[in-house]
Amino acid sequence: MRKIPILVLLILIVSSANANLLYDITDGKFKPEKTMIPLSMNDGEHYTLMVDNRAIVKYSYKTGEAVDTLLSISKSKNPPISSFSGYLLSPKETKILIYTNEKKRYRRSFTAEYFVYDIKYKEFDPLSSQTPQEAPVFSPDDRYIAFAHNNNLYMKKVEFKTDIQITKDGAKGKIINGIADWLYEEEFVNTHYYSWSPDSKLLAYIKFNESEVKEFTFQTYLNAENNEPLLYPGYKSFKYPKAGENNSKVSVCIYDDFNKTTRTIKMNENEESYYIPRIRWTNNPEQLAVFQLNRNQNRLDMYFANPKSGLSKLINRSEDKYYTDYQNIDYLYFSSDNKFFYTLNDKDGYRHIYQHRMDGTILRQITKGNWDVTDFYGVDETSNTVYYQSAEYSPMQRDVFSINAKGKKTCLTSAKGTHNAYFSSNFRYFVLDESSVSLPNTISLRDNSGQKIRDIESNRTIKEAFRNLKLSQKEFFSFKTSENISLNGWMLKPTGFDPAKKYPVLMVQYSGPGSQMVLDEWDFGWEYYLSTIDYVVVCVDGRGTGARGSEFLKCTYKQTGILETKDQVEAAEYLGQLTYIDKNRIGIWGWSFGGSMTLWSMSTGKQVFKAGISVAPVTDWRYYNTAYIERFMQTPQENFKGYEQSSAVINAEKLNGRLLIIHGTADDNVHYSNTLVYTDKLVELGKQFEMQVYTD
C-alpha cells in the first residue's frame, strides 16, 4: 500500500492549512541522511562502500580516507553492466558479487542478475546462464557459490567458471529448495535457508514441501510495468497458511559435492508439525546447529547434527509458559575455538546474555538486571569483552555497553536518546547512529571505549530547519491504569499551546507484540503538522509492547488485542481528565495491527473515541497466517474463545464513532478480504462508515 497518498488523505480530513509543512514532511525534508553502513573487512581496520552504484571503494576506519578501489565499472575493460544495485564481498576478499535487474519476490526477497568479479585479475564472469538468480552465498574458501533458481539450488565453481544443479525436485507450489516460502520469509524474517560448512565441503539447506498448504489468490488491476489499467484483471497466487491450517513440511538436507550425495538429518518427529526457523554451522564442520520450534512456539530446541551420520543431539532447550522468541537465535555466537556459545534468553524475566559450554550447560550469565538487552553485537575474543545494546536506563532509551570477563560494565554512549552501533570485525571501532525526539540522527566513528574519532554525518541542515520552524517538541509522560500498571507515552502539544484552552486529541499507535513507538528517537512525521493546527497528538505503548521485561510483553498471550485495547481506552480516559483536553474530541488511528487496534478500541461499548482511522486491519485472527498469530494465540481449534473475543467482525455491533477504513487490494500480508468481511458486517448492522481503497 502506498503511504504518502494516505498521509495526504488523513490531513485533508482535518484541514488544508499549512500545506507547505505537510508537503515538506511527505517529501522527506526532515528525513535524516542515513550514510550507508560500512561493510567491515577482515582486518577490522578497513571497510568498503558502494559509490554511485558504479564502484566499490576501500576506506580506512582511522582516517576515513579511501585507500583502494576494489571495483570500478568506469575503469573496467568491457564491463557487462553499466551500474549495479548492490554487492557481496567474498569471505577471503578475493571476489565480489554484484547484481542488477533485481525484481522483488516478497517483502524482502528478490531475484537478480549476478556477476562474479575477480579483484586480482579484474575480470567479470556471469554467475550462471540460469537467470535470474537468487540469494548467492560464497563458500568460506571463496571457491564455490551456492544460489537458487526456480525452486532449485545450484553451485558455481568459481575457478572453473561452471555451475551444476544440486537439486532437481523443485516445483512451484510443491517443493522449494533452500529459499524461504512466503510464511518463513514474512514471519521468521529470512529469505534463504542454506549455508556452507566451515571447510567448504558441505552445503546444508532446508527443503520446503508446501504441497498441502492452501493457496491464496488476489486480483491485480494495473500493469506492473507501466501502472496502466488492465482490460481484464490479472492475479497473483501463492501458498498462505491461515490460522489452524497446514504449514509447509520442512526437512534439513546436507549436500556433499565430493561424493555427489544428499543426506537428510533425522529430527525429533514426536511433533506432528514444527518449524525450523534457522540452521547454523558451528566452527566445527561436523556440527550443524539445527533449531526446531514446535507449532505452538513455546519450546525451542537447538540440536547439533552430524552431517555424516545424519543423527542429531539435543543441546539446548528454551521453554516458556507463553511463547519463545525465535529472534534470539540470530544473536547466537560460537567462539572461534568452538568451546563456548552465547545466547540471548529471557528465562529470568528479562532478556539477557548467557555463555554456554558446547554441551549446552550454562557457564555464566553475563548481563543481569530488571531491564532488557535489545541487541547483542558480539564478542571480542582477544580481550574477552562482550558488546551489546540495552534499555538499562529506561525502556524509552537505548545505550551501547561493553562488559569484560570480570563483569566490569562500561556505557559507551552518553547523551539521552537511541544509540545503534555497527562494529568493525575486530571490535576496535564502531559507527554510532544516535538521535532523540528533538535531535535528528548524527553518525560518528568511535573507538571501542566510546571516544569519538570523527563525525560522519551531522544532518546540520535538518537540525536548522527544525529549529527554525519553532514547533512544539514531544514530551514523555507516564500514567497508571486502573490495574496500577504504569504505561509510557509521548505527547506533542500544539504550537503556541495555551493550558486554558481545550484541544482535540489524535492518538497514534501500533501496539503489536514486541513493538515500541514510545522511544526517544528522531521520527518527524505528519503529527507535527497536526500540532500546527491546534491538535494534541499522543502515543501510548500498552501491554504487549517491548523493552519492559517478558511479563509485560507476554501477558497478552491467548487474548491478543484484549489487554492492548483496554490500555488504549484507559489512556484516552486519562487524557480526557486533563484540563486542556476536550474529552469529546479524541480520535485514534493505526496501521496493520494498529488498524485492528482502532477497530477494537472503538468497539468496547464505551463512547471514548469520537473518530478513528483503521488502515489494513486484521478483522479476525482466523484470516491471518499461522506462524504469527498462533505464536500469541495458539490455533483457533485450541483457543476458540480467544479468537471470538478478539474478532472485530463479531464485535462490530459495538462500534461507536466515525470510522474511516483504508486498505490496498494487493496486500499480500493483511488481505483485503479482512476489510470486505468487516464492512459487509457494518452494512448488515446499518453502521455508517467511510472507506478508501488503494488499487494494487
N, C-alpha and C positions, 0 to 999 in steps of 0.2 A: 504494500500500500504506500502511496506517495504521501510524504509527511507535510511538506510545505503547503500544498493546497489546503490540507485540513487545518493547519495553523491559521491560514488566512481566513478560512470559513469561521473558525472559532472567534476570531477577533471581530469579524464583520457582524457577528451576532451581538456583540457588546457595543461597539462603536466604530466609526470610521475616522475618528480624530487621531492626531499624532501618527499619521500613516508612515511618515519618514522613518520613525524609530522602528515600527513594525517591519518595514522593508529591510532596514539595516540588520535587524535580528535574523530574519529569514534568509537574507543574502550572506550571512556568515561574517558580518563585520566584526562581531565580538567573539568569534571563534578563534582561539589562540593558534598560532603556528605550532604545529607538532613536528619538530625535527625528526627525521627518520631515525629510529633507534639503531645504533650501530651494531653490526654483527662482529662479535669479538673473535679474533683469530687465536690460534693455538698457543702462541707465546704470551698472550694476555697483555702485550704491550702495544698491539695494533688492532685496528678494526677496519671493516670495509663498509662502504656505502655505494649505492647506485646513484649515478649522477646523470640527470637529464634523460634517463631511460636509454642511454647510449654508451655508458661506461661504468666500470666498477673500479673504484679507487681505494687504495690502501692508505690509512692515516695512522699517525702516532697518537696514542692516548695522551701522552705527556704534553705534547706541543700543539696538537690539533692540526698539524701540517700534513699535507699529502706527501707520502714518501715513495709511492709507486702507483702505476696504473696497471691493474691486472688484466683488464679487457677494455678495448676501445673500438667501437664499431667504425668510427670515422678513420681510424688508423689501421684497420684490418684490411687484408687483401681479399677481395671478393666475398664480403660477408653475406650470409644467406638472408639476413633481415636488416632493415634499416633502424630498428629500435626494438626494445624488449620491455616486458612488463615487470619482470622480477627475476630473481636468480637464487641458486643454491651453490654454496662453496663445498667442495668435497672434504671429507674428514682430514685427509693429509694435505689438503690445499694445493693439489696439483691440477684439478679440473674445476670447471664451473658449468653448471647447468643454467641456461637462460631460456625463457619462454615468451611466446607471443600468441596472438589469436585465441586468447582464453575465452571460454564460454561457460557461464555459470550452470551448475547442475542443480544443487540445492542451496541452502543458505551459505555454506562455507566451501563446498567443493566446486571444482571446475576442471574442465579438460582444456588442453592447450597443445601447441606445437613446440616441442623442446629441442634444443641443440646442446651438444656437449662441446665445450671449448677447452682445449689443452693450453694451459698457461705457458708452458715451456716452449712448445712448438708453434703457438699462436694459430692453431687450426680449429676449424669448426667441423662438427660431424652431426648429422641428424640423429636424434635419439633412436628413431626407428622409422621404417616405412609404414608401420601400422599407426595411422594417425586418426584422431588426435590421441594423445597420451594423458595419463592422469597420475598424479602423486608419485613421481620418481623418488627413489631412495638409494643413495650411494651405499656400497658396502664399506666397512671400516678401512679396507686396504685400497680403496679407490678403483678397484679392478672391475667391479660389476655395478650395474644399476638395475634395481627392480622397479617395474612400473606396471600400471594397469591399462587395459584397453578392452572395451566391450565385455566387461564382467570376468575377464581372464587376466592372469598375471604373466608377465614376460620378464626376461632377464637380458640386459645388454652386456656383452663382453666388450668393455671399453677398448682394450688393447687391440682386439681383432676387428672392431667396428661391426660386429654382428650381434643379432639378438635371437633368442629362442623363446618359444612359448612354453611356459611351465604348466599351466592348467588348460584344459580343453572342454570342461563341462559347463562353463559359464553360459547362462542363458537368461534373457530378460524376463523378469517376473518369476524366475525359478531359482537359479544359482548365481551368487555373486562371490567371486574370489578376491579377498583382500580389501575391497572397497566397502565402506560402511553402507548399510541400507539406510533408507530415509530415517528410520527411528533412531539408529545408533548415532548418525550424524547430528540429528537435532537434539537429542536428549543426553547423549554421552559425549557430545562435543568433540567428535573425532572423525576425520574424513577417510582415513585408511587404516587398515589393520594388517601390516606386515613389517617385519623387522629382521635385519641381518644379525647373525651370531657374531660375537666379538672377533672370531677368527675368520670371518667372511666365508665360511664353508656352508652354512645352512641358512635357509630363509624360513622363518616362522610366519604363518599367516592364518587368518580366520576365514572359514568358509561359511557363508550365509545361505541357508536354504529357506527361501521365502515362498515356497510353493503353496503353503496352507494359509498365508496371510491374505486377507481380503483387500481388494483393490479399491482405491478411491479415484474418482474422475471428476474433473471440473471443466466447464466450458471456457473457452477464450474467445474474445470478440474483436481483438485488434491484431494486426500483423506484427509479429515480434520484431521484424526487421525495420519497418518504417512507421509503425504505430498507426497505420491506416485501418479503417474498419474492414472487417471480413464480410463478404456477402453471405457466406454460411459459416457459423461458428466452428472453431476448431475445438480440440480438447486435449487435456493432459491427464495421464493416468500413472499412478504409482501405488505401491503397496503401503498401506497406512493402517496399522493395527489400533483399533479403538478399545477403550477400557473393557477388560474381560475377554477380549478376543485373542486369537492365536498370534504369537510373535514368530519371527524367523527362528529356525533351529540353527544353532551355531556349533562349530567344531574347530579345534586347533590343529593345524597341519604343519608338518616340517618337510621342506623340500631339500634334498641332498643332491647337488648338481653333479658331484663326482660319481655317485652311484646311480644317478637319474631315478631316484626313488622318492616317494612321498609317504610319510608316516602320520597317522592320526594319534594325537595324545589322548590317553584314557582319562576321562574326567569323572567326578563324582556324579553318577547317574541317578542317585536317590531322588534328586529334584526332577520333577516332570518337566518343568520349564525354568530356564535360568538365562542369565545374561553373562557374557564375557566382555566387560567394559574395557579391559586393557590386557595386552601381553607385553612383557618387558624382559629382555635378556639381562641377567646379572653380568658381572665381569668374568664369569666362567662360562665358556661355550657349551658346557654340559648342564647348565642350569637356566631354564627358561621360566620366568615368573609368569604364572597364569592366574588371573583374577576371576573368580566365579561368584556371581551375585544372584541370590535367589530371587524368585519372581516378586515377592513382597518387598524386597530390597532392605530387609532388616538383618541380613547376615552376608558379610563379605569375606570370602576365603582367598588367601594367597597360597598357591601351590608352587613348588619347584618341580618342574617337569624335566625328565631326562629325554633329550631329543633322540637318543639312540634306541632306548628300550620302549619309549612311549609311556612309561609309568610316571606318576606324579605323587608328591608327598605334601600333605598339608603343613604349612609353616606358620601361618598367622591367621587368626580369625577375629573379625570385628563383629560384635552383635549389639543390637540396640533394641530397646522396647518400642521405639518409634521406627526410625529408619536410619540407615547408614549413608554417609556422604561419599559417593563414588569419586568425587573430585579430589579427595585426599590422595588417591592413587597417583595423581600427576605430580605429587611432591615427593614420591618415593625416591630415595637416593642410596645407591650402593657404593660403598667405599672402594677405592681402586684396588686394594689388596683382597677384596671380597671377603672380609672378616665381619663387616657390620653393614646394617642398612638403617636408614632413618625414615620415620613415618610421621604423618600428622594424624591425630586422633582426639576425639572429644570424650574419652572414657571417664575423665574426672569432672565432666560437666562443662569444660571449656576446651577449645581446640588448641592442642599443644604438640610440641615436637618430642619424639621419643627416639632413642637409639636402641637398636636390637642387635643381638647376636644373629648369625646366619641360621640358627635353628629356630628363630622366631622369638626366643625369650628376650624380655626387656632388660637391657643393661642399665639404662638410666633415663629418667625424664629430664629433658634439657630445659624446657621452659615451664614455669608454674605460675599460677595466679588466677584471679577471677576476671580474666579477660581472654580474648581470642587472638591466636596467631592468624593473620589474614593472608600471609604469603610466606613461603619458605624458599629462600633464594639459593641455598646450597651450603656446602661445607668446604672451607679452605683446609685441606688435609695437611698442608705444611705446618700451619700454626694450630690446627685442630680448633678452628673457630667457625661457629655457625652464624649465618646471616639470615635475618627474617624481618618481616613487617608485622606489626600488631596494632590492636586497638587498646593498648595498655592504659594510655592516659585518658581515653574517652572513646565510647563507641562511635562518636562522630569525627574522630581524628584517626589518622594513620601515620605511624612513625616507623623508621628503619632502625634496627638494632643489630648488634653483634654480641655474641656470648662465647667466652673461651672455655677451655676444658675445666677450669676451676670454678666455673659458674659466674665469673665476673661479667656483668652485662653493661654495655655501652650504647647509649642512644646516639645515632649518627646524624640525627636531624634536630633542629631547634625550634624553628618558627611553628606556630599553630597552623594546622591545615592537614592536607592529604599529601603524603610523600610516597612516590613509587620509584624503586631503584632497579637499575639494569647493570649487573656486574660484569666485569671482564672475566675471562676464563680462569685467570689466576687470582681473582678476588683482590687485586691491588687497586682497582679503580671501579667506580660506578657512576653511571649517568643518573642524575637525580631530577625527576619531574615533580615539581611541587606547586600547589595552588591552595587558595582558600576562597570562601564565598566573596571576599572583597578584592582578591588579587588574582589576575589571570595566571596561567601556567608560566613558570620560569624553569628553564632547563640548564643544568650546570654539570660540570665534571668534578667529581670528588675523589679523594683518596680513601682508603678503607678505614680511616679514622674519622671521616666525615668532613675533613678540611676541603674547602673549595680550591680547585686548581684553576678553573676558568669558567666563564659564562659561555653558554652555547646559544641560548635563545632567551631574550628578556621580555618579549612581547610588549615593549615600551609603548608602541602606537596604540594598542588596545587599552593599556592602562590609562593613558592620557585621554583617550576618547571616552572611557567610562567615567573618569574623574570629571570631565567637562560636562557630562550630562546632569551631574548633581542629583542623581536618583537616590532613593532610599536603598539601604542595604539589608540583606537578610539577617534576621536576629534569631538566635536559637532560644528555645524555651522548653520547659517540660511541665507536665501536669499529671495528677494521679486520677485514675479511673475509679469507678465505684467498687472495684475489686482491689483497690490500693496498689495498682500496678502503675509504675511511672513510665510514661511514654515521652519520647523526644520529638521535637518538631522544629521547623523554622517558619518565620513569619516575615513577609515583605509588606511593609505598610506603604500607603500612598505617598507620593511626593508632596511635601507640604502638609504632612499629617497633623491633624487637629484633634486632640483627645476628646474635645467636647462634641465632635460630630459622630454620626452613626454611619458606618461603612458596610457595604455588601462584601461578602467573602466568597472566593473560589478556592476550594480545597483540591489540591493536586496530589495524586498518589499512584503507586503501582501495587505495593503491598504483598507481592508474591514471595513464596518461601525463600529465605536467604537473601532477599534483595535489600537494598538500602538507598533511600533517597535523601534522608536527613544526614548529609555528610558535609563537612567543612571543606568544600572544593569548589572550584570555579565552574559554574553552569549558568550561563547567561541566556535564558530562554524568553519566551513570549510573556511570561509572568511579569517581567519588568515593564512591558508595555501596559499591562493592566494596572500596574501601580501608578501610571501617569494619568489614568482616568478614574481615580478615586476608588479603586478596588484594593482590598486586602487579599493577599494570596498566602495560603497556608499549606504546609505539608507536614504530615504526622506519620511516623513509622510505627505501626501497631505490632501486636504479637505475630510471630512468624517471620519477622524480618531479621537481618543478620547482625553479627558482631556483639551480641549480648548473651552469649552462652547457649548451650544446647537446649535447656528447658524453655527459654523464651522463644527459641527458634522452632522447636518441635512440638510445642504444646497444642498446636492446631491439628495434630495427627488425627486422621479419620473424621475430621469435621472441617475440612479446608473451606474457608470462606466465612465460617460462622463467627469465630472469635475476632478475625480481622475486621469483619463488618461491625461488630459490637464496638470495637475500638474507634473506628472512624465515626460512628454515630455519637459516641461519647465525646470524641474530640470536637465535633460540631456543637454539641450541647455545652461543652466547656467554653468554646468561643462565644456562644450566644450569651453567656453570662458576663462577658467583658463589656465595659461601659461604652466602648467605641465601636462595637459590632452590632449591626442590625440583624437580629436573630431570625427575622422573617425573610432574609435575602441571603441565604447560604446555599451555594452550589457545589457540586463535586464532579470531577472528571477523571478519566483514566483510560489506558490503552491495554488491550490484551487482558492479563489478569486484572489490571486496573480498571478495564472496561467492565469486567464481571463485577468487580467491587462496586462500581457505580450502580449497577442494577440491584445488587444485594442491599446496598445501603439505602436505596430509595424504596425498598420493599420490605421493611421491617414492621410496618404498621404505624411507625412514628412519622409524623409530618415534620421532619427535621430539615430536609433539603427542598428548597424551592425549585431547583432545576438540576439536571445532570447531563453530562455528555459521556456516552459509552462508545469507545472505538474498539472494534474487533473483539467483542466479548465471547468467552465461552459461556453459553447459557445453560448447559447441563454437562457435567463432567463426563457423562457417558459418551459424549461426542468427541472427547479428546483422546490423545494417544496413551497407550498402555504405560510406557516407561515413566512418563512424567506423573500422571495422576495416581497410578497405583502405588508409587513411592509414598505418597502422602495420604491416600485414601483406601488402599487395598483395592480389590476388584469390586464391581457392583454386586456380584454374587455374594461376596463376603461381608460387604458393608452397605447393604441396600438402604438402610435408614440414613446413613451419612450422605449418600448421593441424592436422596429425596430432599433432605433438609437444605442442601446447598444448591438445588436447582432453581435458577432464575425463572424458568418456564413454569414450574409448579407454583412458585410464589408470585407470579405475575399479577394476580388479582390484588395484591397488597401494594402495588406500585403507586407512589404518591409523587406529585411534582411533574414539571415539564421535562420531557426526555427527548434528547437528540441522540439517535443511534447511527453509527457510521461503520461501514465495512467495505472491504475490497473483494471483488468477485473471484479473484485468483489467489486468495490467501491459502497457501498450502499447509499452513500450520493450524490456525484457528479458522476452520472452514466457514464460508459464507452461510452455509445451512444453519449454523448456530443462530444467526440473526433472523433468518427467514422463519425458523420454527418459533422463535420468541415473538416476533412481530405478528405472526399468524395468531398466536395466543392472545396478544393485546387486541387485535381486531375482534376476535371472538368475544372478548370481555368488554368490548366497547371503550377501550382505553385509547385516548388520543396520544399521538407521538409524532415526532418529526424524524425523517430518515435521509441520509446522504449515502449514495453508493458510488464507489470508485471502480471503474471498469478495468479489469485485468490488474 
